Each structure stands twice: as structure tokens, then as C-alpha cells.
Amino acid sequence: INAEYMGDLNMSAAETGRRTSFAEERRATLQQEREDIQKRTFTRWVNSFLRKVDLEIGDLFRDLTDGVKLLALLEVISGTELEKPSRGKLRLHKVENAGKALAFLRASKVKLENISAENIVDGDPRLTLGLIWMLILRFQIQEIRLEGDAKSAKDALLYWCQRVTRGYDNVRIDNFTTSWKDGLGFNAIIHAFRPDLIDYKSLSASRPVQNMTSAFAIAEEKLGIATLLDPQDVMLCADEKSVITYLVAYYHYFSKLKSEEVDLKRLHNLLQDLMETHAMQGEYEAMAAELLDWICKNIAMLRNLTFPNNLTGLRALLADFKNFRTVAKPPRFVDRGHLEAHLFAIQTRLFAHKHPMY
């Protein structure tokens, strides 16, 4: 019995070992898939900025090792002119360049845990991916404005995606992985701002590759948003960071578009107000000219007035003057009041826009 029991224990231990080994292999496989996806996404992200200065990388781990393109990338994304890199080919020159990049990042309050210049020069895959993610966090994700109940930029981005896609059929944004695998979310965001670019009703959740391919192409060709993802990678729901990196580009583009629309609306309102003020000035001048003309004519009439030597003539003259005071003159007092109110309205408008008084 003891032998049989011990045999069962041995078999159970072997089975547990096989399961543990399989689980570890599966975790390692998933980890490698995530790293491969991140490498593709981050390479495209880096190139979307480097192309602005006529540079490009082919391999993320190899082409940043000399620090030259890394410094160029930092200049583009930060808008800051950095110290010129050393052009030597020796390892010490590469370490020097990488050190300059890391020093700038530390000065920019980027947390660089366990990343050294030597790690970059050696092309360490995980640390290089970590470095690029830090850049994305600092120079793009951190710029997201917190909305709603969001306590972090990541939550704010998710909230923005939810708000923009609210009401779209078959779109439910709960995360940055499974919520995007059918491609409808990307199309919904574009359609929300540019309905002229996408026929959303023609899309189907059963065609994820077609949905994403179309959305990515439209975003790049019509909006200038670089394609960072492969549809197959999104369908795997394997890497959250890659999806976030791509969606951040959407956020910044459409936020800027909305800001420009607001600025244009403000400018339109300002120009319209100035045109109305100019028209009011024209009305004021016409009203003032008419009143001044009436005053001048009546002053001339009264100055040239002659008094008759008979009672009948004097009575007629008195009747005319009474009619002038009671009938002709009072409306002109009203006109004067309107003229003063009109001038006050003009001055108020000009003062509000800090323009010289009229």
C-alpha cells in the first residue's frame, strides 16, 4: 500500500511539474509576444518623430546604441536644442552620447530606474523598451488633460475614448486591449470628429482586419497620424502599451483640432463684433450729421428772423415759435438722447476689446 501511495505521489509531483513548466513556458511566450509587439510599435513611434529631421531607424535595439539618434529624438519631442553628440565610433563616444540623453531626461524629471548609458549602448531589449515607454509617458501621455473622475493620464485617455465613442453601435470601451480588437473603436473616434471620412454604418465587427486597415490608412493619409499598430497585434489583445501609444496620437490630434475650432470661433466672434461696432459707428455718424444739420439750419433760420411791425404778424410769428418749441424741437431732444446712448454702447464695446476710444 505504501509503495502504491508513494507511486501516486511521484506521478502527482511529475504532473504538477509538467503543468508548472507549461505555465512558465506560456508566460514566457506571452512576454516575448508583448515585447515583439512593443518593438514594432515603438520603432514606428520613434520614426514618426525622426522623419521630421530626415532620420529613421530600422532596429530599435541596434540603431539607438550610439546615442546620436536618441539625442535627435529628444530634441524633436521636447522642442529643446541639446548638446551636439560625439561622432566618434568608439564605445566611450557612444556611452557619452547616451549619458547626455539620460542627463537631459533626468533634468526633465523622467524616472529612469535601472537604466544606464551602458544599457543603451549594449542594446538591452527590455531596458530599451522601458526607456522609450518613459519617453511616451513624459512627452505625450503626461500632456493629457485630466477629465471626469480620472486620477491619471491613462484614466483620462480611457475616459476620452469612452466619451467620444459613446452612442456608437457595437463599441464599448472598457480597456486598452480587448475593447479594440474588432477595430470599430478606432473608426468611431475618427467618425466622431470627421464623419465625412468614414461610413460607419457600413462597418461590421466580424471584419476586424478590414476595419483596422481602413481606419489606420485614413488616419495616416487624411489626418497625418502615423500607423503604429498591426491589425493582427491588436486582435491578439497582447499589449496595452502599444494601443495606448497609438490612441495618444488620436487624442492629441483631435484635441488640437478642437482647440483650433474654438480659436476660429473666437476669432469669428471677435471679427463679427468689430464689424458690428464699425457699423454702429457709421450709424452714429449718420445720426449725428442729421441732427447737426437740423441744428445749423434752425440756428440760421432764427438768426435771419425779422419781426413785423403789426400785431397780426407778431401773433403769427409767436405761433410759429410755439410750434417750433412744442412740435419740432422735442423729437430732436429724443434723437440727442439716442445719440448719446449709441455712443456709450460703442465706447463700451471698444473698451471691452481694449481698443482706443471712439
Secondary structure, 3 states (H helix, E strand, C coil): CHHHHHHHHHHHHHHHHHHHHHHHHHHHHHHHHHHHHHHHHHHHHHHHHHHHHCCCCCCCCCCCCCCHHHHHHHHHHHCCCCCCCCCCCCHHHHHHHHHHHHHHHHHCCCCCCCCCHHHHHHCCHHHHHHHHHHHHHHHCHHHCCCCCCCCCHHHHHHHHHHHHHCCCCCCCCCCCCHHHCCCHHHHHHHHHHCCCCCCHHHCCCCCHHHHHHHHHHHHHHHHCCCCCCCHHHHHCCCCHHHHHHHHHHHHHHHHHHHHHHHHHHHHHHHHHHHHHHHHHHHHHHHHHHHHHHHHHHHHHHHHCCCCCCCHHHHHHHHHHHHHHHHHHHHHHHHHHHHHHHHHHHHHHHHHHCCCCCC
